[in-house]
C-alpha cells in the first residue's frame, strides 16, 4: 500500500484503524515511527474529531481528510501534551512522522490517494 498526496509518496508502510478500539489506541505506547509510516483512522461517518497525544512520546503530524480524501487541516502535535481538533467534518485522519506535512508541502485542498482497507 502506498499513500500519496497529489502524486507525492507520503508513506509505503500504512496501517488502518478501522474500529473504536484501534481509534482509541492509535499510536499510544508505540516506539518512534519510521519516516515511511502512516496510520490511517477511518471514521464510520464524517464527523468532528479531536486528537490527543497521551502516551505518545514523540511528535507527529496529523492530516485531516473529508469523505473525498481532500485535506481540510494539517497539524503538528507535540509529544504527550499535544491536542488538536478539526471544525470540519472528517472521514479520515492520517498520523505520520513529524515534519512530513511541511516537507511535502501538504496543504488544505490537496487530494490523497489510497484504498480504504476497512471496507
Order of alpha helices (4+ residues) and beta strands (2+ residues): beta-beta-beta-alpha-beta-beta-beta-beta-alpha-beta
